[in-house]
Amino acid sequence: MSTTAQTFDERYRAIDARDPRFDGQFITAVRSTGIYCRPSCPARTPKPANVTFFPTAAAAHEAGYRACKRCLPDAAPGSPEWNLRTDAAARAMRFIQDGVVEREGVPGLARRLGYSERQLGRILTTELGAGPLALARAHRAHTARMLLVGTGLSAAEVAFSAGFASVRQFNDTVREVFGMTPLELRARRREAPGTVAPGHISLLLAYRRPIDLPGLFGWMQARAVDGVEVATADSYERTLALPQGPGWFRIRVDGDQLRLDTRLTHLADLPVLIARVRRLFDLDADPVGIDAALSRHPELQAAVAATPGIRVPGAVDAGEMLVRAMIGQQITVAAARTALTRLTAALGEKLPDGSLLFPTMAAIAAHGPEVLRGPGARIRAITAAAGALASGGLGLSAGDDPVAQREALLALAGVGPWTADYVRMRVTGDPDVFLPGDVAARAGAARLGLPGDAKPLTAWAAGAAPWRSYLTAHFWRATSTPVKENP
């Protein structure tokens, strides 16, 4: 549920019940103590007169509050609102999480969003209670806390991994935000970090339950590109190009939690990697709210009950996602995987351990015709799209306005509504994309007793807004998962 729909009374009831479903969706600041908490904080519920709710931790920082030492609100999953909303503030948050402020500064962030720095500062302060620098600072503080309590990295390594310019800036920020020194914060971790190889980082990823991990890992298994990706029933790993150089990560089940293992060329890429992995596995979704909304439709109740916490897989690289979608048009998943494996084997950069990076857009534009097979028009369309991405003529990112992104994609030769909407679903995390042209989705809908034809199915699906991406995920799942009849 979007936090913009929550009243003061609804939020107060959530903190009085210590309801963990709302963790990460808003911040509770207590004037009498000067601290801010997550909604599920175990401390005694403050009086309503002493409570102020903020949309972000950065807003609470700017208002003079520090983080609660008991509940560590910065350890909560991220807000699902940044995917639900498509306005400038939400897009700015997605760019900030991807490290744009650290790499390009506030001018770069403003330029990507199409505003002046002053306009952007005014928008973010009005909507989120803090400007871009404060929001980026809060994100660095969150990353630093996660590394201090979850890894054995030295304080200096944590500082630069989290994006701080100096150890002194890191120390000052941690003390200001958490009311503790980095060493005091590290002492609060509940277990010693596990043994990892030199140069590796291993940490736990927070998420809201329930989560359909079999479905996520199964999706990755079916589409894994040899040389780049390896997927099993309970793990997924791959290489990818990051701003500072190649990286590798593995996300795996660790007891009843998810663990991220990674190896990076430069520690400064860690926050970027974490943000992309979270999008890939849709870890900031609100599964209880989504399941409740979809279950209001009798036709979906059995499917939601059979697969609670379904997720919509995202993407770690927008350009790669477009190429994969264009290659996968009108062919089977297995055939697309074969074509992508062939393309990667021919054009991907080989890393020292023998693995490969997915080919760059420049390599596909230059040499794709030598490797790709199929109709000439399709090959030309794929290489032209890769060329537009390589030259900067086409911008594509998680922070795009979804409507503008769709229009830009549809302007490309060889890109139709299915491809544009599929990319939008996977790259921006838009929760309300429906794919009436998707054969598998229509087949799954028919299995659930819904119309199998595009026009009546589209009309029926309108009632599932704003969660039609998750509706589509249930349709895909229904093609391979038996669903019991409604009683």
N, C-alpha and C positions, 0 to 999 in steps of 0.2 A: 504494500500500500504506500502510495506517495505521502511523504510527510506533510506536504502542503495541504492535505485533506484532513490532517489531525488538528483538533482544537486543543486548547490548554487543558480542558477537563479530560479529554481522551488520553493525552500524554501523561497527565497526573495519575490517572487510573493505571496506566502502564507501569509507572515507577512505583506506585503503591503495591502493585502485584509483583514487582521485580521481574517483569516479563522479558526474558532474553530475546524474544522475537523482535524487539524494537532496538536492540543493541546496534549501534552504528547508524541508526536512522535519525536520531537527534541527540543532543547533549543536554543534560540537566545541570544547571549551575545553581549553587546554594549561597545566597548572599551572606548568611550568618557565619559560614565557615570559609568562604572564599575559594571553594573548590568546585570542580565540575566532575560529573560522573556519567557512566553509562546507565541506561534505564534499569538494568538488573542488579545494580549495586546492592550488596547485602546490608549496607548501613541503614540506620533508622530513617524512615521516610520523613523528609523535612516538611514543615508547614507550607501550605500553598503560598502564603504571603512571602515566603523566603525563596521561592523558586522562580528561576528564569530559564526558559528553554532557548537553545541556540541550534541553528542548523548544522554547524560545524564546530570542531574543536578549535579551529583557528579563531572563530568569532568569540569563543569563550576566553581564549588567550588574550585577544585584543581588549576584551572587557575587564581584564585584570585577574582572571581566575587561573588556578593551577590544577593539574590533573590529580584525581583521587588516587591515593597510594594503595587503597584496598582493591578497587575494581579495575584500575588501569584502563580507562575508557579508550585509549588509543590502540588497545589490543583487540577491539571489536572488529567484526567484518566491516567492509566498506559499505557505504550507503547505496542501496539499489536505485536511489533517486537519480543518480547521474546517468543511468541508462534509460530510465523512464522519461526523464525530461530531455528536451532537445534544444532548449534555449541556450543563450550565450554562456550563462553561468555554469550550466551542466557541461557544456562542451569545454569550457575553460578547465573544469575540474579533471576531465579526462586527459587533457593535454598536460596539466600539472603533474598528474600521476605518471605520465609517460616521460617526465623529466625535461619538458620543453623549457621551463624557466631556467633550469641549470645550464642547458646547452645554448639557448638563444636569448635568455633574459626576458624581461617584461616586454620590450619592444617586439621580440619575436612572437611571443604569445599573442599580443595585440594584433600583429600583422596577420597571423593565422586566422584570427577570428573576425578580421575586417573592421576593427575599431581603432581609435586612437588610444594611447595609453591612459589618458585622462578619462575617456568614456568607459574604458574597460574597468578602471579602478572604481568608478562610480557604480557601474552595474554590479560588480562583485560585492562591494561594500553594502549596497542596498539589498541584494538577494541573499548573500551568505554571511554578512557581518564582518567581512575582512577583505582586504585587498589582495592582489595576486602574490606579492612578496610574503605576506603573512600566511596565506594558504600554502605556498610552497614550503615555508619554514615549518608549518605544522606537519606537512607530509614528511619532511626530513626528520622531524622529531619522532614521528611514528615509526619510521624505518629504523632509526637509531635504537629506540626502545626494543623493537623486535630483535635486533641483532645482539643487543646487550644481554637480553635474557634467554636468547635461543641459540647462540653460537659461542665459540671460544675465541672469536676475533679480538685482537688487541683494541684498546680504546682508539688508537690512531687509525687502525683499519676500519673500525666502525664509523668513525667520523667521516672519512673520505668515501666509504661505501654509501653512506646515507646522503652524500651530496654537500656536506659542509666544506667551506673554503679553508678552514683551519681547525686545529684541535681546540684552540681557545674558543672559537665560535661554537663548536660542538659542546664543550663543557658549560659555557654560559647558557646555551639554549636548554640543555637537559636540566640544569638547575632551576631555570626559570619556569619551564613547563611542568616538570614533575616534582619540584621541591626536593630533589635529591641529586647528589653527584652521580656521575656515571657508575662509579664503583658501588655506591649504595644501591643503585637500581639493579646492577648486575647481581648483587648479593641476594636479591629477591627471587631469582629464578628457582624453580621447584626441583630441577634435576640438572645434573651436569650434562653438557653437550656430548653427544656420541662421538666416537672416534671417526674421523674422516681423513681422507688422503690430503696431503699438502696441496694447497691451492683450491680445495673444495670448500663449499659452504653448505650446511645442512640446517634447515629450520622448518618449523611447523607452520601451516597456513590455516588461518581461521576461516570458518564458513558457517552459514546457517543450516541447521538440519530441518528436515531430512534432505538427503542428496542421493540422486540416482547414479552412484558410481559405476555399477555394471553397465549402464547405458552409455556413460561418457567414455569409459575405457573401450567398450565394444565399438563405439563410433570411431575412435582413433585406430583401433586394430584394423577395421575394414578399409581404412583410407591411408594407412601408413606408407610413405614413400621410402623404398629401400635405400639405405645409405644415409638418409636424413633422419628418419623416425624409426623407433622400435616400440611396439605396443604389446602388452599382455593383458590378461584379465584384470590385473590390479596395479598396472604401472604404465607410464608413457614417458618416453624420453626422445629428445631430438636436439639437433644443432640449430642455431639460427644466427643471423648477422645482427649485431647490436651496434649502437652508435660508436663505441670505442673498440670494436673488434668482434671476432667470432666468440660465441658462447655455447654452452651445452647445459641442459637441465633434465632432470627426471622428477616426475611427480608420482608418488606411490602411496599405497595404503600402508599406514604404520599403526597397527592396532585399530583403534576407532578414530584415528586422525589421518590427515593428509600431510605428508612430508615432502618438502622440496629440496632436492640435492642439485647443486649447480657448480659449474666451473667456468670462470670468466677470464677474458683477456685483461680486463680492468675492473676493479671493484666498483668504480663509479656507475657501472651499468646495472648493478644489483637492483636498485629501485625500479628501473625500467623493466627489467626481466620479471620482477615480482608482479608488477602491474599487468604485464602481458599474459603471464600465466593465469592470473586471477580472471582475466577476460576470457582466456581460452576455455577454462573450466567453469565459467559463469559463477564464481564463488561469492559474488556480492548480491546474488538474487535473493528475493524474499519468498522462499518456497511455500511457507504457510499461507501467505496472502494470495499467491498465485493459485495454489491448489484449492483454496476456499472459493476463489472467484470462478474457476473452471468447474468446480463441483456443483455449482448452482444449476448447471445444465444436466438434466437427467441422463442424457446420452453419453456424458463424459464421466459420470460418477464411478463406474467400474474401472475405467482406464486410469483415473487419478488414484483410486484406491490401490490398483495393482502396481503403479509406478509413482509413489509419492516423491516429491522433490525433484521432478524432472528438470534438466538443465538444457540450455541451448548452447552448443559449443561455439566459441568465438574464434579468433584468429590472432596469431602472434605477429603476422606481417601482412599488411593490407595488399601490397602488390602481389605477393605470392597467392593470396586468397583469390584475387581477380583472375590470375592465370589458371589456378586450379579450377575455378568455376567455369571459365571459358572452355577449357579442355574437357570438362565433365559434361558439357551441354549435350543432351540427346544420346549419351552413351551410358553404359552401366558403371557402377562404382568400381568394379574390378577392372574394366577396360580403362577407365580414367587413371586408376592407380598404375597400371602397366605403362601408359603413355607418360605419366609424370616421372616414373622411375627411369624410363629411357631418357627423357629430357635431362634429368638430374645427373645421370651417369655420364652423359656427353658434355654437359655444360657447367655442372656444379664444381665449385672450388673444393679440392681435396685437402683435408686437414691432416696434421701430423699423425693422428691416431687412426687414419684410414677412413674416417667418416667424411661425409660431404655436406657442404652448404647447398641449400636450394639455389638454383641459378639466379644471378642478378638480372634485373630487368634489362640492363644494357646487353648482357650476353644473349638473352632470349631474342631481343630485337635484332641483334647482328647475326646470330647463327641459328635461330629457331627454324627457319625454312629448311635447313640441312638435316634437322632431327625430327621435327614434327611430321606426323602422317595424317592423311585425311583430306577432305576437300580443300582445294586451294584457297577459297574464300575464307574458310575458317582459320587457316594458317596465317593468312595475311592479316586477319582481324586480331589474332593473338599477338603477333609480332608488332603490329601498329600500337596496340594498347600498351605493350611493354615499352615500346619506344617513347610513348607519351609520358609514361611514368618515369623513365630514365632521364628524360630531358627536363622534367618539371612542368611540361605542358598540361599534365593531369596530376592533380594532387589527390591523394587518397589516404585517409587516416581515421583512427578511432574517434577523433575529435570533430569530424565533419558534421555539418548539418545534414541529417539523413535525407531530407527532401532535395537539397542542392546536390548531394552526392548522387542520388538516383538520377537526377536530370543530367549530370555530367557523364554518367556511365551510359545512359541511353543514347547520348550523342555519339558514342563510339560505334563504328561499323561492327556488326556481328554481335552486339550486346542487346538482348531483348529484355522484356520485363522480368522473366524468371531470373536471369543472371544478375541484373541490377538489384533486385530485391533480395536475392540470396546473399550477395556480397554485403548489402546493407545490414541484413540480419547478423551476419558473422563478424563484420568489421566494427560496426558502431554499437552492437549489442542492443539495437532497437527491439523492444519486447513485443511490438505490435505489427510484425510483418506477416502477411499471409501469402502463400504461393499456390494460387489456383492452378497454375500450369505444371505443378510438380506431380508426376504420375504416381510416385510412391505415396505422397501425401493423400492424393485422392483415393488410392487403393486402401490406405489405412482408415480413412474416413468411412469408406463403404463397409469395412469390417466392423466399425462401431455403430453401424446402422444409420449413418448419415448419407446424404446424397453423394454419389460418386462423380457427378458431372460438375464442371467448373462453376457454371453460373449459379445454380441453386446452392452449391456448397459455399461459395463466396457470400451469398446473401445470408446463409445461416451463420457463418463465421463472424459476421459483423457484430453479433451479440456477445462474442467473446473478447471484444476490445476492452482494455488495451493489452491483452495477453495473447494475441494471435500467433506470435512466434512460438510460445509454449504449447499452444494448441497444435501447431504444425509439428512440433516435436512429438507430441502424443500420437499424431497420425502416423509419423514415421515409425514410432515404436510399435504401433499396432500391426504393422506389416509383418513383424517377426515375433511378437509376443501374444500368446493366446489371452484373450480377455473374457472373463466370465460374464454370462448374461446378467443383466440387472434383475434382482428378485421381483 
